[in-house]
């Protein structure tokens, strides 16, 4: 997905639970957080557009970073 698509999903789904399908055939459940454009000179390695998700399918609900291009789909779940 593009950064704009992820930003649209964040706006559409807000703080609701979503199911994210990744390009490596994994699915994760979580709550979408902020998404950002990458910067080629970022010393942390954030060179591609990325977003954060609070994982609700793992203990302690960690916040994880994913690149936007890793996403195939985002759908809301109950």
VMD Tcl script that draws the C-alpha trace (Angstrom):
set ca {
  {0.00 0.00 0.00}
  {1.04 3.59 -0.37}
  {1.44 6.09 2.44}
  {-1.76 7.82 1.32}
  {-3.71 4.53 1.51}
  {-2.42 3.85 5.02}
  {-3.26 7.41 6.11}
  {-6.75 6.89 4.66}
  {-7.13 3.64 6.63}
  {-6.04 5.42 9.82}
  {-8.65 8.11 9.21}
  {-11.36 5.59 8.30}
  {-10.78 3.08 11.10}
  {-9.56 5.42 13.84}
  {-8.89 3.51 17.07}
  {-10.79 0.41 15.94}
  {-9.22 -3.03 15.67}
  {-7.98 -3.97 12.21}
  {-6.63 -7.05 10.48}
  {-3.54 -6.28 8.41}
  {-2.42 -8.71 5.72}
  {1.28 -8.45 4.92}
  {3.10 -9.35 1.71}
  {4.81 -12.31 3.39}
  {1.39 -14.01 3.91}
  {1.21 -13.08 7.60}
  {-1.73 -11.39 9.22}
  {-1.57 -9.26 12.32}
  {-4.29 -7.71 14.45}
  {-3.90 -4.28 15.94}
  {-4.78 -0.62 16.10}
  {-3.24 1.64 13.47}
  {-1.13 4.50 14.71}
  {0.66 7.32 12.90}
  {2.11 6.95 9.41}
  {5.03 8.94 8.04}
  {6.94 9.53 4.82}
  {10.44 8.10 4.87}
  {13.54 10.20 4.33}
  {16.50 8.90 2.34}
  {19.03 10.33 4.78}
  {17.30 9.16 8.00}
  {20.05 7.77 10.28}
  {17.56 5.38 11.92}
  {16.92 3.67 8.58}
  {13.40 5.03 8.12}
  {13.91 5.56 4.39}
  {10.55 4.18 3.16}
  {7.03 5.33 4.15}
  {6.12 3.58 7.41}
  {3.49 3.33 10.11}
  {3.07 2.03 13.62}
  {0.53 -0.51 14.87}
  {-0.32 -1.48 18.46}
  {-0.47 -5.28 18.32}
  {-3.58 -6.65 20.04}
  {-2.69 -10.23 19.13}
  {0.45 -10.33 21.28}
  {0.89 -10.17 25.02}
  {1.81 -6.74 26.38}
  {0.44 -5.11 23.18}
  {3.76 -3.92 21.75}
  {3.91 -1.10 19.22}
  {5.63 -2.22 16.02}
  {6.85 -0.38 12.92}
  {6.09 -1.63 9.41}
  {6.82 -0.21 5.97}
  {3.70 0.72 4.01}
  {4.82 -1.38 1.05}
  {4.61 -4.51 3.25}
  {0.80 -4.25 3.40}
  {-1.61 -6.02 1.07}
  {-4.81 -5.03 2.88}
  {-6.30 -3.48 6.01}
  {-9.83 -4.37 7.13}
  {-11.74 -3.52 10.28}
  {-12.60 -6.36 12.65}
  {-15.03 -6.50 15.55}
}
mol new
graphics top color blue
foreach p $ca { graphics top sphere $p radius 0.5 }
foreach p [lrange $ca 0 end-1] q [lrange $ca 1 end] { graphics top cylinder $p $q radius 0.2 }
display resetview
